[in-house]
Amino acid sequence: MNKAELIEALSVHFAGNKAEAARMLNVVVETIIHETARHGKVGITGFGVFETVPREQRIVRNPRTGERKTAEATTIVRFRPGSDMKAYVTGEKELPPPLATVRDVRGPRKKK
């Protein structure tokens, strides 16, 4: 699923209004990015945790040329899935039915 498809799926909760669904998704994503950058961690219970992790300076190799060089120390973002997400993905828990579907808003597909 890409961003456009996610907006489409979310639009059912906004009476089919894709612009409002896109605005809501953008606000959530921007807030997660901003707060992770500022505080180093954003946790959403059951979903997961976005956190910054320092990466040490290390030696890397260009796979094409074999040249070795030093990669500077940096900070990366990691996502750790929450317990509910892990349980749904592994099948330990059965997925609940969706609250609504795109078809609920659009109606049945038109036949050609």
N, CA and C of each residue as an Amber inpcrd file, in Angstrom:
protein
   336
   0.8550000  -1.1720000   0.0000000   0.0000000   0.0000000   0.0000000
   0.8970000   1.2300000   0.0000000   0.6300000   2.1630000  -0.9110000
   1.3890000   3.4110000  -0.9310000   0.5440000   4.5350000  -0.3060000
   1.0720000   5.7390000  -0.3020000   0.3920000   6.8490000   0.3600000
  -0.9680000   7.1340000  -0.2670000  -1.0550000   7.1180000  -1.5870000
  -2.3310000   7.3920000  -2.2650000  -3.3790000   6.3350000  -1.8900000
  -2.9690000   5.0830000  -1.8210000  -3.8910000   4.0220000  -1.4440000
  -4.3040000   4.1350000   0.0220000  -3.3840000   4.5680000   0.8700000
  -3.7100000   4.7770000   2.2780000  -4.7110000   5.9110000   2.4260000
  -4.5240000   6.9820000   1.6840000  -5.4780000   8.0970000   1.7110000
  -6.8510000   7.6230000   1.2520000  -6.8690000   6.8220000   0.2040000
  -8.1270000   6.2520000  -0.3040000  -8.8250000   5.4420000   0.7820000
  -8.0670000   4.5970000   1.4880000  -8.6370000   3.7690000   2.5460000
  -9.1220000   4.6200000   3.7170000  -8.3880000   5.6840000   4.0420000
  -8.7910000   6.5610000   5.1530000  -9.9880000   7.4320000   4.7990000
 -10.1660000   7.7110000   3.5230000 -11.2350000   8.6300000   3.1100000
 -12.6190000   8.1230000   3.4990000 -12.7680000   6.8100000   3.6940000
 -14.0830000   6.2930000   4.0990000 -14.4900000   6.8220000   5.4650000
 -13.5350000   7.2150000   6.2680000 -13.8320000   7.7610000   7.5960000
 -14.0940000   9.2640000   7.5430000 -13.9820000   9.8480000   6.3550000
 -14.2170000  11.2680000   6.1450000 -15.2620000  11.4590000   5.0510000
 -16.2520000  10.5740000   5.0180000 -17.3490000  10.6300000   4.0490000
 -16.8320000  10.6820000   2.6140000 -15.7540000   9.9730000   2.3520000
 -15.2040000   9.9200000   1.0040000 -14.3660000  11.1200000   0.6150000
 -14.1190000  12.0280000   1.5520000 -13.3530000  13.2490000   1.2710000
 -11.8590000  12.9410000   1.3280000 -11.2580000  12.7620000   0.1410000
  -9.8350000  12.4180000   0.0740000  -8.9510000  13.5710000   0.5360000
  -9.3580000  14.8080000   0.2820000  -8.5470000  15.9580000   0.6890000
  -8.4320000  16.0150000   2.2080000  -9.5250000  15.7710000   2.8870000
  -9.5090000  15.7940000   4.3550000  -8.7010000  14.6070000   4.8980000
  -8.8330000  13.4440000   4.2740000  -8.0590000  12.2700000   4.6870000
  -6.5670000  12.5190000   4.4820000  -6.1980000  13.1410000   3.3600000
  -4.7900000  13.4500000   3.0730000  -4.2540000  14.4480000   4.0840000
  -5.0380000  15.4600000   4.4100000  -4.6230000  16.4650000   5.3890000
  -4.3810000  15.8100000   6.7510000  -5.2880000  14.9260000   7.1690000
  -5.1500000  14.2450000   8.4560000  -3.9000000  13.3610000   8.4640000
  -3.6910000  12.6040000   7.3850000  -2.5180000  11.7350000   7.3090000
  -1.2370000  12.5670000   7.3530000  -1.1900000  13.6680000   6.6180000
  -0.0080000  14.5290000   6.6120000   0.2700000  15.1160000   7.9920000
  -0.7690000  15.5010000   8.7180000  -0.5960000  16.0430000  10.0720000
  -0.0030000  14.9790000  10.9910000  -0.4970000  13.7480000  10.9000000
   0.0080000  12.6650000  11.7490000   1.4750000  12.3730000  11.4250000
   1.7940000  12.2400000  10.1320000   3.1650000  11.9310000   9.7260000
   4.1150000  13.0580000  10.1270000   3.7280000  14.3130000   9.8720000
   4.5810000  15.4480000  10.2360000   4.7990000  15.5220000  11.7390000
   3.7650000  15.2230000  12.5140000   3.8940000  15.2470000  13.9730000
   4.8550000  14.1600000  14.4460000   4.7500000  12.9610000  13.8880000
   5.6650000  11.8740000  14.2590000   7.1010000  12.2540000  13.9050000
   7.3100000  12.7980000  12.7100000   8.6600000  13.2000000  12.2900000
   9.2090000  14.2820000  13.2170000   8.4020000  15.3120000  13.4770000
   8.8560000  16.4380000  14.3030000   9.1930000  15.9820000  15.7240000
   8.3080000  15.2090000  16.3200000   8.5240000  14.7870000  17.7050000
   9.6560000  13.7660000  17.8230000   9.8380000  12.9120000  16.8200000
  10.9630000  11.9770000  16.8490000  12.2750000  12.7440000  16.7530000
  12.3160000  13.7430000  15.8790000  13.5340000  14.5540000  15.7370000
  13.8070000  15.3530000  17.0080000  12.7710000  15.8840000  17.6310000
  12.9400000  16.7190000  18.8240000  13.2520000  15.9220000  20.0800000
  12.5100000  14.8420000  20.2900000  12.6110000  14.1160000  21.5560000
  13.2330000  12.7360000  21.4290000  13.4300000  12.2530000  20.2170000
  14.0950000  10.9770000  20.0280000  13.2110000   9.7580000  20.1070000
  11.9020000   9.9360000  20.4200000  11.0600000   8.7590000  20.5590000
   9.5840000   9.1440000  20.4870000   8.8260000   8.3670000  19.7110000
   7.3730000   8.5000000  19.6650000   6.8060000   7.0890000  19.7490000
   6.0000000   6.8250000  20.7550000   5.3970000   5.5080000  20.9330000
   3.8930000   5.5680000  20.7660000   3.3520000   4.6430000  19.9900000
   1.9070000   4.5280000  19.8060000   1.5380000   3.1280000  20.2910000
   0.8490000   3.0570000  21.4090000   0.5310000   1.7950000  22.0540000
  -0.1360000   0.8350000  21.0730000   0.3900000  -0.3810000  21.0130000
  -0.1580000  -1.4130000  20.1450000   0.3630000  -1.3480000  18.7250000
   0.7870000  -0.1640000  18.2740000   1.2840000   0.0020000  16.9070000
   2.8020000  -0.1410000  16.8640000   3.5020000   0.7100000  17.6380000
   4.9530000   0.6140000  17.6620000   5.6220000   1.8830000  18.1360000
   6.9470000   1.8880000  18.0540000   7.7590000   3.0060000  18.5400000
   8.7160000   3.4520000  17.4340000   8.7290000   4.7500000  17.1730000
   9.7240000   5.3730000  16.2980000  10.7580000   5.9680000  17.2300000
  12.0320000   5.6290000  17.0290000  13.0580000   6.1640000  17.9160000
  14.3560000   6.4070000  17.1570000  15.1110000   7.3910000  17.6540000
  16.4140000   7.6700000  17.0600000  17.4620000   6.8190000  17.7570000
  18.4230000   6.3480000  16.9660000  19.4920000   5.4890000  17.4830000
  20.8150000   5.9900000  16.9040000  21.8240000   6.2020000  17.7570000
  23.1170000   6.6300000  17.2180000  23.8050000   5.4830000  16.4840000
  24.4360000   5.8020000  15.3790000  25.2170000   4.8130000  14.6300000
  26.6760000   5.2520000  14.6860000  27.5350000   4.3530000  15.1220000
  28.9610000   4.6390000  15.2810000  29.6510000   4.8470000  13.9310000
  30.7790000   5.5160000  13.9710000  31.6270000   5.6290000  12.7770000
  32.1010000   4.2210000  12.4210000  32.1460000   3.9150000  11.1110000
  32.5240000   2.5690000  10.7180000  33.1700000   2.5700000   9.3410000
  33.7950000   1.4710000   9.0170000  34.4250000   1.2890000   7.7060000
  33.3850000   0.6540000   6.7780000  33.2060000   1.2320000   5.6040000
  32.2720000   0.6900000   4.6120000  33.0370000   0.4000000   3.3260000
  32.4440000  -0.4000000   2.4610000  33.0980000  -0.7750000   1.2200000
  32.1470000  -0.5430000   0.0590000  32.6510000   0.0780000  -0.9940000
  31.8890000   0.2520000  -2.2180000  31.8450000  -1.1120000  -2.9200000
  30.6510000  -1.7030000  -3.0910000  30.5940000  -3.0460000  -3.6700000
  31.0480000  -3.1000000  -5.1300000  30.9590000  -1.9970000  -5.8370000
  31.3570000  -1.9860000  -7.2450000  32.8760000  -1.9430000  -7.4040000
  33.5290000  -1.0750000  -6.6150000  34.9800000  -0.8900000  -6.7850000
  35.8030000  -1.5890000  -5.7150000  35.1640000  -1.9520000  -4.5970000
  35.9050000  -2.5690000  -3.5060000  36.6140000  -1.5500000  -2.6260000
  36.5130000  -0.2680000  -2.9620000  37.1740000   0.7900000  -2.1950000
  36.5790000   0.8530000  -0.7830000  37.4700000   0.9540000   0.1810000
  37.0410000   1.0970000   1.5830000  37.1720000   2.5530000   1.9880000
  36.1780000   3.0070000   2.7750000  36.2510000   4.3680000   3.3080000
  35.5060000   4.4190000   4.6330000  35.6390000   5.5250000   5.3270000
  35.0340000   5.6830000   6.6360000  33.6840000   6.3860000   6.5010000
  32.6480000   5.7850000   7.0860000  31.3330000   6.4160000   7.1710000
  31.2670000   7.1090000   8.5240000  30.9310000   8.3630000   8.5090000
  30.8770000   9.1450000   9.7430000  29.7650000   8.6520000  10.6770000
  29.9110000   8.9350000  11.9520000  28.8770000   8.6260000  12.9310000
  27.6390000   9.4550000  12.5960000  26.4770000   8.8770000  12.8050000
  25.2340000   9.5700000  12.4810000  24.1160000   9.0630000  13.3810000
  22.9480000   9.6020000  13.2100000  21.7680000   9.1590000  13.9410000
  20.7520000   8.6600000  12.9220000  20.1690000   7.4950000  13.1880000
  19.1640000   6.9410000  12.2910000  17.8460000   6.7830000  13.0460000
  16.7740000   6.5640000  12.3080000  15.4620000   6.3270000  12.9120000
  15.1230000   4.8560000  12.7350000  14.6680000   4.2570000  13.8140000
  14.2290000   2.8630000  13.7690000  12.7640000   2.7940000  14.1730000
  12.0810000   1.7850000  13.6410000  10.7020000   1.5030000  14.0430000
  10.6760000   0.1150000  14.6530000  10.1260000   0.0310000  15.8500000
   9.9370000  -1.2670000  16.5080000   8.4360000  -1.5110000  16.6060000
   7.9280000  -2.5730000  15.9780000   6.4900000  -2.8220000  16.0330000
   6.0290000  -3.1530000  17.4460000   4.8150000  -2.7340000  17.7600000
   4.2240000  -3.0070000  19.0600000   3.6930000  -4.4290000  19.1490000
   3.2810000  -4.8230000  20.3410000   2.8480000  -6.2040000  20.5730000
   1.6000000  -6.5560000  19.7730000   0.6460000  -5.6360000  19.6510000
  -0.5580000  -5.9330000  18.8660000  -0.2160000  -6.1170000  17.3960000
   0.6240000  -5.2360000  16.8570000   0.9970000  -5.3620000  15.4520000
   1.6990000  -6.6900000  15.2030000   2.6310000  -7.0550000  16.0830000
   3.3340000  -8.3320000  15.9330000   2.3520000  -9.5020000  15.9510000
   1.3920000  -9.4530000  16.8730000   0.4230000 -10.5470000  17.0110000
  -0.4610000 -10.6730000  15.7730000  -0.8780000  -9.5500000  15.1910000
  -1.7080000  -9.6010000  13.9820000  -0.9080000 -10.1120000  12.7870000
   0.3290000  -9.6740000  12.6590000   1.1590000 -10.0760000  11.5200000
   1.5120000 -11.5600000  11.5960000   1.8250000 -12.0470000  12.7900000
   2.2050000 -13.4550000  12.9340000   1.0020000 -14.3890000  12.9680000
  -0.1840000 -13.8420000  13.1140000  -1.3820000 -14.6690000  13.1500000
  -1.7760000 -15.1190000  14.5430000  -1.0600000 -14.6600000  15.5760000
  -1.4320000 -15.0060000  16.9470000  -2.8090000 -14.4490000  17.2810000
  -3.1080000 -13.2700000  16.7480000  -4.4080000 -12.6340000  16.9300000
  -5.0780000 -12.5390000  15.5730000  -6.3950000 -12.6860000  15.5780000
  -7.1400000 -12.5430000  14.3340000  -7.4210000 -11.0630000  14.0970000
  -7.2150000 -10.6310000  12.8550000  -7.4670000  -9.2340000  12.5160000
  -8.9270000  -8.8980000  12.7330000  -9.2300000  -7.7570000  13.3780000
 -10.6250000  -7.3500000  13.5170000 -11.1440000  -6.8990000  12.1560000
 -12.4410000  -6.9280000  11.9510000 -12.9600000  -6.4550000  10.6680000
 -12.6970000  -4.9590000  10.5310000 -12.5000000  -4.4860000   9.2910000
 -12.2550000  -3.0570000   9.1080000 -13.4880000  -2.2540000   9.5280000
 -13.2480000  -1.0300000   9.9960000 -14.3630000  -0.1780000  10.4170000
 -15.2580000   0.1620000   9.2390000 -14.6500000   0.3740000   8.0750000
 -15.3860000   0.6620000   6.8440000 -14.4570000   0.3440000   5.6890000
 -15.0080000   0.2080000   4.5340000 -14.1900000  -0.0470000   3.3600000
 -14.4520000   1.0200000   2.3140000 -13.5730000   1.1040000   1.3530000
 -13.7330000   2.0700000   0.2770000 -15.0350000   1.7960000  -0.4570000
 -15.3750000   0.5400000  -0.6290000 -16.6020000   0.1790000  -1.3350000
 -17.8420000   0.6920000  -0.5890000 -17.7820000   0.7890000   0.7660000
 -18.9120000   1.3070000   1.5370000 -19.2450000   2.7330000   1.1240000
 -18.2140000   3.5180000   0.8180000 -18.4210000   4.9120000   0.4500000
 -18.7970000   5.0440000  -1.0220000 -18.0880000   4.3310000  -1.8800000
 -18.2850000   4.4460000  -3.3220000 -19.4810000   3.6660000  -3.8320000
 -19.8510000   2.6310000  -3.1260000 -20.8770000   1.7360000  -3.6380000
 -20.2360000   0.6390000  -4.4570000 -21.0490000  -0.2650000  -5.0090000
 -20.4820000  -1.3680000  -5.7820000 -19.8090000  -0.8630000  -7.0550000
 -18.8640000  -1.6520000  -7.5510000 -18.1590000  -1.2990000  -8.7920000
 -19.1230000  -1.3220000  -9.9640000 -18.9180000  -0.3850000 -10.8760000
 -19.7280000  -0.3370000 -12.0890000 -19.2130000  -1.3590000 -13.0720000
 -20.1320000  -2.0700000 -13.7230000 -19.7330000  -3.0370000 -14.7450000
 -19.6000000  -2.3250000 -16.0730000 -18.5970000  -2.7360000 -16.8440000
 -18.3620000  -2.1020000 -18.1560000 -19.1460000  -2.7780000 -19.2450000
